[in-house]
Amino acid sequence: MSTSAGGGVTCKLTASAAGTIQCDYHSSPGAVTFSVAIYSGNGSVAFSAFYLDGHQQTITQPNVTATLTNGPHKLLFVLAFSDPAATAVIREACNPPQDLVLVDASDPQDTMRVCVP
């Protein structure tokens, strides 16, 4: 695992070029950890389920980790909100944290496609 000068984990995900259909993000092989936080609204948010390529993964609150190998991967995040009007942000847990996607409590799941060269 690489680290930055600040002692935290270096970010692995990079956004795909505009118009790319197969992948939302690109990553090097290895573990990528995700966190979630309230973006707007009140209350709390947590991961309630996490799937990697259709297989449910263990959740180690407050984060989830995906171990990515070469090839395309589909990550499905399911969130639990205490405020039905809140919006959360899923982030890559790195230094500094990288905001990836916003998820509304009214539709508390999001799919992300990550390609590993």
C-alpha atoms as an extended CHARMM CRD file, in Angstrom:
* protein
*
       117  EXT
         1         1  MET       CA              0.0000000000        0.0000000000        0.0000000000  PROA      1               0.0000000000
         2         2  SER       CA              1.4280000000        3.3430000000       -0.9910000000  PROA      2               0.0000000000
         3         3  THR       CA              1.2370000000        6.3500000000        1.2450000000  PROA      3               0.0000000000
         4         4  SER       CA              1.4530000000       10.0530000000        0.6960000000  PROA      4               0.0000000000
         5         5  ALA       CA              3.8170000000       12.4480000000        2.4440000000  PROA      5               0.0000000000
         6         6  GLY       CA              1.0250000000       13.1930000000        4.9370000000  PROA      6               0.0000000000
         7         7  GLY       CA              0.9550000000        9.5940000000        6.1050000000  PROA      7               0.0000000000
         8         8  GLY       CA             -2.4330000000        8.6960000000        4.5950000000  PROA      8               0.0000000000
         9         9  VAL       CA             -3.2650000000        6.3140000000        1.7840000000  PROA      9               0.0000000000
        10        10  THR       CA             -2.7260000000        7.6750000000       -1.7400000000  PROA      10              0.0000000000
        11        11  CYS       CA             -5.8780000000        7.8500000000       -3.8810000000  PROA      11              0.0000000000
        12        12  LYS       CA             -6.1440000000        5.1130000000       -6.5390000000  PROA      12              0.0000000000
        13        13  LEU       CA             -9.2300000000        6.0870000000       -8.5320000000  PROA      13              0.0000000000
        14        14  THR       CA             -9.0900000000        8.4520000000      -11.4950000000  PROA      14              0.0000000000
        15        15  ALA       CA            -12.1780000000        9.6000000000      -13.3600000000  PROA      15              0.0000000000
        16        16  SER       CA            -12.6690000000        8.2550000000      -16.8690000000  PROA      16              0.0000000000
        17        17  ALA       CA            -12.6100000000       10.6200000000      -19.8260000000  PROA      17              0.0000000000
        18        18  ALA       CA            -15.9010000000       12.2390000000      -20.7810000000  PROA      18              0.0000000000
        19        19  GLY       CA            -17.9500000000        9.9800000000      -23.0320000000  PROA      19              0.0000000000
        20        20  THR       CA            -16.4050000000        6.7610000000      -21.7000000000  PROA      20              0.0000000000
        21        21  ILE       CA            -19.1800000000        4.1790000000      -21.4700000000  PROA      21              0.0000000000
        22        22  GLN       CA            -17.5660000000        1.1030000000      -19.9090000000  PROA      22              0.0000000000
        23        23  CYS       CA            -15.8900000000        2.6970000000      -16.8730000000  PROA      23              0.0000000000
        24        24  ASP       CA            -16.6960000000        5.5310000000      -14.4770000000  PROA      24              0.0000000000
        25        25  TYR       CA            -13.2330000000        5.2930000000      -12.9010000000  PROA      25              0.0000000000
        26        26  HSD       CA             -9.8780000000        3.6190000000      -13.4910000000  PROA      26              0.0000000000
        27        27  SER       CA             -7.7240000000        2.1210000000      -10.7320000000  PROA      27              0.0000000000
        28        28  SER       CA             -4.5040000000        0.2440000000      -10.2450000000  PROA      28              0.0000000000
        29        29  PRO       CA             -4.9380000000       -3.3130000000       -8.8460000000  PROA      29              0.0000000000
        30        30  GLY       CA             -5.3340000000       -3.7120000000       -5.0930000000  PROA      30              0.0000000000
        31        31  ALA       CA             -7.5640000000       -2.6080000000       -2.2390000000  PROA      31              0.0000000000
        32        32  VAL       CA             -9.6760000000        0.5410000000       -2.5580000000  PROA      32              0.0000000000
        33        33  THR       CA            -11.5230000000        1.7540000000        0.5440000000  PROA      33              0.0000000000
        34        34  PHE       CA            -14.7080000000        3.8270000000        0.4300000000  PROA      34              0.0000000000
        35        35  SER       CA            -16.3370000000        5.9860000000        3.1050000000  PROA      35              0.0000000000
        36        36  VAL       CA            -19.7020000000        7.7550000000        3.2090000000  PROA      36              0.0000000000
        37        37  ALA       CA            -20.8150000000       11.0120000000        4.8460000000  PROA      37              0.0000000000
        38        38  ILE       CA            -23.8480000000       13.2990000000        4.8870000000  PROA      38              0.0000000000
        39        39  TYR       CA            -23.5260000000       15.8730000000        2.1040000000  PROA      39              0.0000000000
        40        40  SER       CA            -26.7790000000       17.7690000000        2.6830000000  PROA      40              0.0000000000
        41        41  GLY       CA            -29.5650000000       17.3260000000        5.1880000000  PROA      41              0.0000000000
        42        42  ASN       CA            -29.3730000000       15.9800000000        8.7040000000  PROA      42              0.0000000000
        43        43  GLY       CA            -28.9750000000       12.7050000000       10.4810000000  PROA      43              0.0000000000
        44        44  SER       CA            -26.5730000000        9.9110000000        9.7450000000  PROA      44              0.0000000000
        45        45  VAL       CA            -25.7110000000        7.5810000000        6.9000000000  PROA      45              0.0000000000
        46        46  ALA       CA            -23.9620000000        4.2110000000        6.7540000000  PROA      46              0.0000000000
        47        47  PHE       CA            -23.3380000000        1.4150000000        4.2810000000  PROA      47              0.0000000000
        48        48  SER       CA            -26.0800000000       -1.2120000000        4.5890000000  PROA      48              0.0000000000
        49        49  ALA       CA            -24.8210000000       -3.4570000000        1.7700000000  PROA      49              0.0000000000
        50        50  PHE       CA            -21.9270000000       -3.5630000000       -0.6850000000  PROA      50              0.0000000000
        51        51  TYR       CA            -21.5500000000       -5.8080000000       -3.7320000000  PROA      51              0.0000000000
        52        52  LEU       CA            -18.4760000000       -6.3750000000       -5.8850000000  PROA      52              0.0000000000
        53        53  ASP       CA            -19.2750000000       -7.9680000000       -9.2510000000  PROA      53              0.0000000000
        54        54  GLY       CA            -22.5930000000       -9.2620000000       -7.8930000000  PROA      54              0.0000000000
        55        55  HSD       CA            -21.1380000000      -10.8140000000       -4.7310000000  PROA      55              0.0000000000
        56        56  GLN       CA            -22.0500000000       -9.3410000000       -1.3550000000  PROA      56              0.0000000000
        57        57  GLN       CA            -18.9860000000       -8.1430000000        0.5770000000  PROA      57              0.0000000000
        58        58  THR       CA            -18.3700000000       -7.7910000000        4.2960000000  PROA      58              0.0000000000
        59        59  ILE       CA            -18.9470000000       -4.2900000000        5.6270000000  PROA      59              0.0000000000
        60        60  THR       CA            -16.4700000000       -3.0500000000        8.2100000000  PROA      60              0.0000000000
        61        61  GLN       CA            -18.2130000000        0.1460000000        9.3470000000  PROA      61              0.0000000000
        62        62  PRO       CA            -17.6470000000        2.9250000000        8.7960000000  PROA      62              0.0000000000
        63        63  ASN       CA            -15.9250000000        1.9150000000        5.5190000000  PROA      63              0.0000000000
        64        64  VAL       CA            -16.0690000000       -0.7540000000        2.8280000000  PROA      64              0.0000000000
        65        65  THR       CA            -13.0850000000       -2.0960000000        0.8990000000  PROA      65              0.0000000000
        66        66  ALA       CA            -12.9660000000       -3.6470000000       -2.5670000000  PROA      66              0.0000000000
        67        67  THR       CA             -9.9560000000       -5.6590000000       -3.7030000000  PROA      67              0.0000000000
        68        68  LEU       CA             -9.7230000000       -5.0150000000       -7.4340000000  PROA      68              0.0000000000
        69        69  THR       CA             -7.9260000000       -7.2920000000       -9.8770000000  PROA      69              0.0000000000
        70        70  ASN       CA             -7.3400000000       -6.6990000000      -13.5950000000  PROA      70              0.0000000000
        71        71  GLY       CA            -10.4890000000       -6.1820000000      -15.6470000000  PROA      71              0.0000000000
        72        72  PRO       CA            -13.7950000000       -4.3160000000      -15.3290000000  PROA      72              0.0000000000
        73        73  HSD       CA            -15.6350000000       -4.3260000000      -11.9850000000  PROA      73              0.0000000000
        74        74  LYS       CA            -19.1390000000       -3.3390000000      -10.9280000000  PROA      74              0.0000000000
        75        75  LEU       CA            -19.4920000000       -1.9440000000       -7.3950000000  PROA      75              0.0000000000
        76        76  LEU       CA            -22.9740000000       -1.5400000000       -5.9050000000  PROA      76              0.0000000000
        77        77  PHE       CA            -23.2950000000        0.5820000000       -2.7640000000  PROA      77              0.0000000000
        78        78  VAL       CA            -26.5090000000        0.4940000000       -0.7060000000  PROA      78              0.0000000000
        79        79  LEU       CA            -26.8630000000        3.1490000000        1.9880000000  PROA      79              0.0000000000
        80        80  ALA       CA            -29.0460000000        3.4930000000        5.0910000000  PROA      80              0.0000000000
        81        81  PHE       CA            -30.1450000000        7.0310000000        5.9990000000  PROA      81              0.0000000000
        82        82  SER       CA            -31.7130000000        8.2870000000        9.2340000000  PROA      82              0.0000000000
        83        83  ASP       CA            -33.0440000000       11.4170000000        7.4080000000  PROA      83              0.0000000000
        84        84  PRO       CA            -35.3080000000       10.5470000000        4.4500000000  PROA      84              0.0000000000
        85        85  ALA       CA            -34.4810000000       13.9040000000        2.8030000000  PROA      85              0.0000000000
        86        86  ALA       CA            -30.6800000000       13.7280000000        3.1030000000  PROA      86              0.0000000000
        87        87  THR       CA            -28.0300000000       13.3300000000        0.4400000000  PROA      87              0.0000000000
        88        88  ALA       CA            -24.7550000000       11.5090000000        1.0730000000  PROA      88              0.0000000000
        89        89  VAL       CA            -21.4070000000       11.5160000000       -0.6770000000  PROA      89              0.0000000000
        90        90  ILE       CA            -19.4640000000        8.3110000000       -1.2910000000  PROA      90              0.0000000000
        91        91  ARG       CA            -15.7370000000        9.0080000000       -1.1230000000  PROA      91              0.0000000000
        92        92  GLU       CA            -12.5530000000        7.1390000000       -1.7460000000  PROA      92              0.0000000000
        93        93  ALA       CA            -10.9800000000        6.9640000000        1.7190000000  PROA      93              0.0000000000
        94        94  CYS       CA             -7.5530000000        8.3460000000        0.8510000000  PROA      94              0.0000000000
        95        95  ASN       CA             -5.5200000000       11.4700000000        1.5650000000  PROA      95              0.0000000000
        96        96  PRO       CA             -7.1290000000       13.8380000000        0.7690000000  PROA      96              0.0000000000
        97        97  PRO       CA            -10.5240000000       12.0560000000        0.5150000000  PROA      97              0.0000000000
        98        98  GLN       CA            -11.8690000000       12.0560000000       -3.0410000000  PROA      98              0.0000000000
        99        99  ASP       CA            -15.6100000000       12.6940000000       -3.5370000000  PROA      99              0.0000000000
       100       100  LEU       CA            -16.9880000000       10.2180000000       -6.0770000000  PROA      100             0.0000000000
       101       101  VAL       CA            -20.7870000000       10.2670000000       -6.2130000000  PROA      101             0.0000000000
       102       102  LEU       CA            -23.8330000000       11.7600000000       -4.4840000000  PROA      102             0.0000000000
       103       103  VAL       CA            -26.6400000000        9.4300000000       -3.3490000000  PROA      103             0.0000000000
       104       104  ASP       CA            -30.1110000000       10.5750000000       -2.2510000000  PROA      104             0.0000000000
       105       105  ALA       CA            -32.0350000000        8.9320000000        0.5790000000  PROA      105             0.0000000000
       106       106  SER       CA            -35.0010000000        8.5980000000       -1.8180000000  PROA      106             0.0000000000
       107       107  ASP       CA            -32.8850000000        6.2400000000       -4.0030000000  PROA      107             0.0000000000
       108       108  PRO       CA            -30.2520000000        4.9500000000       -1.5630000000  PROA      108             0.0000000000
       109       109  GLN       CA            -28.0430000000        2.9760000000       -3.9280000000  PROA      109             0.0000000000
       110       110  ASP       CA            -25.5120000000        3.6550000000       -6.6450000000  PROA      110             0.0000000000
       111       111  THR       CA            -23.4950000000        1.5610000000       -9.0660000000  PROA      111             0.0000000000
       112       112  MET       CA            -19.9570000000        2.4720000000       -9.9740000000  PROA      112             0.0000000000
       113       113  ARG       CA            -17.9590000000        0.8400000000      -12.7700000000  PROA      113             0.0000000000
       114       114  VAL       CA            -14.2040000000        0.6450000000      -12.2130000000  PROA      114             0.0000000000
       115       115  CYS       CA            -11.7040000000       -0.6450000000      -14.7710000000  PROA      115             0.0000000000
       116       116  VAL       CA             -8.2980000000       -1.9550000000      -13.7790000000  PROA      116             0.0000000000
       117       117  PRO       CA             -5.7550000000       -2.1190000000      -16.6190000000  PROA      117             0.0000000000
